Amino acid sequence: MIIETEKRRWAPDLLPAAVLAALLVAGQIYSGSEEIFSPPVSIPETVKTWVEVEYPFQVPFVRGYFSPPILADVIPGCGQEGEKPLKNGTRVRIISGQPLIFRLEKMPGSHLLLLGQKVDVNQAGRRDLEAVPGIGPSLSERILQYREEHGDFRELSGLLDIRGIGPKSLSKIREYLTINTND
C-alpha cells in the first residue's frame, strides 16, 4: 500500500523514519541550533565517517559523511585549520564562537556503538570499554592495566591473555572491537 501526499509517494514502512527525522529537526530548531539535522538519503552502511559536533548550551548532534570531511565541512569559517581532515569517530567540541575556539576529541565508545561502529581497544578508556556488551567495570580495568603494562594490542586475539577473557567471551565481544593501525 502506498500513501500519496502532494504528488509524493510514501511507502508505509518509511513512515517511522520520516516521523523520527521530523522530531530530530524539530528538536534542533527548538534548541536554537543553526545546524539542521539532515537524515542520510541512503542506508547507514554507506556512511564512512561519523562526526559529533557539540556547541555550548545546545544538544550535540552527529552527522554522517560519505567521504572523510575536512574541518571546514563541519565548522564553516574555521580559518586555516579548516583543511584538517577528520577521522571517523571524531567529536568537535566548540568551546567559544567568538573567537572560534574548539577542541578535537574522540567520540565516546557508547556513541560509536550506537552508530554501528567499533571501539578501538588501543584507544578506548574505561567507559568506552564498558559500553561494549560483555565488558564490565572489572574486565575493562584488567584490559587497561594489561595495555599499560604490555603496550598496544597487535590483534584482538591478544585479549585472550587477560584473565576473564576466553575464546567464548572473545567471540562475543569481537564484533564490537577493532584495532586501528592507521593512527
C-alpha positions in Angstrom: 0.0 0.0 0.0 1.3 3.5 -0.9 0.1 6.7 0.6 0.1 9.8 -1.7 0.6 13.3 -0.5 1.3 16.4 -2.6 2.3 14.3 -5.6 4.9 12.4 -3.5 4.6 8.7 -2.9 5.5 7.4 0.6 5.8 3.8 1.4 4.2 3.0 4.9 7.5 1.3 6.1 9.2 4.7 5.7 6.7 6.5 8.0 8.5 5.7 11.3 11.8 7.0 9.8 10.0 10.2 8.5 8.5 10.8 11.9 11.9 10.3 13.6 13.5 12.7 11.2 10.8 15.3 11.8 11.2 15.0 15.5 15.0 15.5 15.2 14.6 18.5 13.0 12.0 20.0 15.4 14.4 19.3 18.3 17.3 21.1 16.6 15.0 24.1 15.7 13.7 24.2 19.3 17.2 24.1 20.8 18.1 27.2 18.7 20.7 25.3 16.6 21.7 26.9 13.3 22.5 23.4 12.1 19.5 21.3 10.9 19.8 17.6 11.0 19.6 16.1 7.6 19.0 12.4 7.6 21.1 10.3 5.2 19.4 9.6 1.9 20.8 6.0 1.8 21.4 3.3 4.2 23.8 4.0 7.1 26.3 1.3 5.9 27.3 3.8 3.1 28.3 6.4 5.6 32.1 6.2 6.0 32.8 8.9 8.6 30.7 9.9 11.6 31.5 13.3 13.3 29.8 14.5 16.5 29.5 18.3 16.9 28.9 19.9 20.3 28.1 23.6 20.7 27.9 25.2 24.1 24.4 25.1 25.6 23.0 23.0 22.8 22.2 19.4 22.2 25.1 17.7 20.4 24.4 16.2 17.0 26.1 13.5 14.9 26.5 13.9 11.1 27.5 11.1 8.7 29.7 11.8 5.7 30.1 9.6 2.7 33.8 10.5 2.4 36.1 11.8 5.2 35.3 15.5 5.7 37.7 18.3 6.4 37.1 20.5 9.4 35.7 23.3 7.3 32.8 21.0 6.2 31.9 20.7 9.9 32.7 24.2 11.1 32.4 26.8 8.4 34.7 29.8 8.8 37.3 28.0 10.9 40.3 29.6 9.2 43.5 27.9 8.2 42.8 24.8 10.3 39.8 24.1 8.0 41.8 21.9 5.8 42.4 19.4 8.6 40.9 16.0 7.7 38.7 14.4 10.3 38.7 10.7 11.2 35.7 8.5 11.8 34.5 8.9 15.4 35.8 12.5 15.9 34.0 14.8 18.3 34.3 18.5 17.5 33.7 20.4 20.8 33.1 24.1 20.2 34.1 26.0 23.3 33.5 29.5 22.0 32.1 31.0 18.9 33.7 34.5 19.1 36.6 34.0 18.7 36.2 30.4 17.5 37.8 28.0 19.9 37.3 24.3 19.5 38.8 21.0 20.6 39.0 17.8 18.6 38.3 14.7 20.7 37.3 11.1 20.1 33.7 10.2 20.2 32.7 8.1 23.3 32.5 4.4 22.7 28.8 4.3 23.5 28.1 6.7 20.7 30.2 4.7 18.3 28.4 1.5 19.1 25.0 3.2 18.6 26.2 4.2 15.1 27.3 0.6 14.3 31.0 1.5 14.6 33.6 -0.5 16.5 35.6 0.7 19.6 39.3 0.7 19.1 40.7 -1.4 22.0 44.0 0.5 21.9 42.4 4.0 22.2 39.5 3.2 24.5 39.2 4.4 28.0 37.4 2.6 30.8 33.9 4.0 29.9 34.4 3.2 26.2 35.2 -0.4 27.0 32.3 -0.7 29.5 29.9 0.3 26.7 30.8 -2.9 24.9 28.3 -5.7 25.7 30.1 -8.3 27.8 32.7 -6.0 29.3 32.0 -4.7 32.8 34.0 -2.4 35.1 36.4 -5.1 36.4 37.2 -6.5 33.0 37.7 -3.0 31.5 40.2 -2.3 34.3 42.1 -5.5 33.5 42.2 -4.6 29.8 43.6 -1.1 30.6 46.1 -2.5 33.1 47.3 -5.1 30.6 47.6 -2.5 27.8 49.6 -0.2 30.2 52.0 -3.0 31.1 52.4 -4.6 27.7 51.6 -1.8 25.2 49.1 -1.7 22.4 47.4 -4.9 21.2 48.5 -6.0 17.8 45.5 -8.2 17.2 42.2 -8.9 19.0 43.3 -12.4 19.9 45.8 -10.7 22.3 42.8 -10.1 24.6 42.9 -13.9 25.4 45.9 -13.1 27.7 43.6 -11.2 30.0 42.1 -13.1 32.9 38.3 -13.3 32.3 38.5 -13.4 28.5 38.4 -16.8 26.9 37.7 -17.9 23.4 33.9 -17.9 24.0 33.8 -14.4 25.5 36.2 -13.1 22.9 33.9 -14.3 20.1 31.0 -12.4 21.7 32.9 -9.1 22.1 35.0 -9.3 18.9 32.2 -7.8 16.8 32.3 -4.6 18.8 36.1 -4.1 18.9 38.7 -3.2 16.4 42.4 -2.3 16.3 43.2 0.7 14.1 46.7 0.7 12.9 46.5 3.8 10.7 46.5 6.4 13.5 
